[in-house]
Amino acid sequence: MAAHVRTVVIPEADWEELRRRARSKGAPARVVERARIVLLAADGVPGQQIAEMVGCAEGTVVTWRGRYAERGLPGLADLPRSGKPSPLPEALRDRVLELTLTQPPTALGATHWSSRLLADALAAEGTPISHATIARIWHRFGVQPWRAETFKFSTDPELEGKIRDVVGLYLHPPEKAVVLCVDEKPQVQALERTAPVLPVRPGSAERHTSDYIRHGTTTLFAALEVATGKVTDACTDRHRHQEFLAFLKQVAAAYPRRQLHVVVDNLATHKHPAVRAWLRRHPRVTLHFTPTSGSWLNLVEAFFSIITRQALRRGNFPTVADLIAAIEHFIDAWNDRCAPFTWTKDPDTVIAKATDPRHRKASTTSVTEH
């Protein structure tokens, strides 16, 4: 005799919400699991098979299938828990925070506290407390001792002047002139995975092997037109001043009879005598240098981040020619859909962020729309 299958009937109004929950990547796992259980039950899948597909106990399937059948979407919410946790004494809370903000004893050999190390230290003081309670205190007060961020000060003596020059170009470009951000991305590797990529599936991200074969590298030169987001590109074997000068000539040819203001970083190849001599013969092209350790001011870095994430990092390239073809294909498609890169912060705000790490938590410096 065939096993009895309990089918759930989903009203039309609930379908879209359940599908949204089942596909959500940011929702808690329990929310996704419950939505998948109900959707599979509505398709007539037996409880044991649902449990295998979702990865839970069959009793869990019975529970949430039944709650939805009785109460609909509200039945998929957690039931209120009885009781109320005892309030934590303020003195204990303050002691937890005080210790958290100090270095652990050298005897521990640790650079920062973990919740368990801190719980053991407080227990040694005669103040027993669970590591879970410490974690809740950290969460409440936004303390994250396991995290660390970096910052770097520019030592450029012309820091303020260069920031005002570059940001001024973004905010108030010269009339009838083109503002371009130029840089190179060296050592872009042609990596071939040793096994086929496993494509994305419901409940499973795309997967690929961690090992690969290197087939060489290329250097990507790119010139980003700030007003439109359009990119002029070239791929070369090396990134010496000869290649930079050749690319500069290519960019100048792409914008004939126009005044060009080109933002570049302080790489030595950008200041080579041959480059300076060419600039003297072509006064319509003016270079503007970002400060030392300030290449983040160059908006083409944002484009390099985009092409890395969307076309390079997960690509499979058996040859350098395949890599270059993928780069060119992405940039051609990008130029069909590109949008302006909009800088949003004034020079004073940028200078404050560049000279004082306490300002690094301020909002982003620029916004890109595409």
BELRAZI-V981093 format. One line per field, one symbol per residue. burial: # if it has 24 or more other C-alpha atoms within 12 Angstrom, else .. A space follows every 10 residues. Layout:
burial->???
//
This chain:
burial->......##.# .......##. ###......# ########## ##..####.# #..#.....# ##.######. .##..#.... .......... .##..##.## .......... ..###.###. ##......#. ..###.##.. ....#..... ...#....## .######### ..#...#### #####..### ###....... .......... .....##### ########## #######.#. ..#######. ##......## ######..## ....#..##. ...####### ########## ####..#... ##.####..# ..######.# #..#...#.# ###.#.#..# #.###..... ....##.#..
//
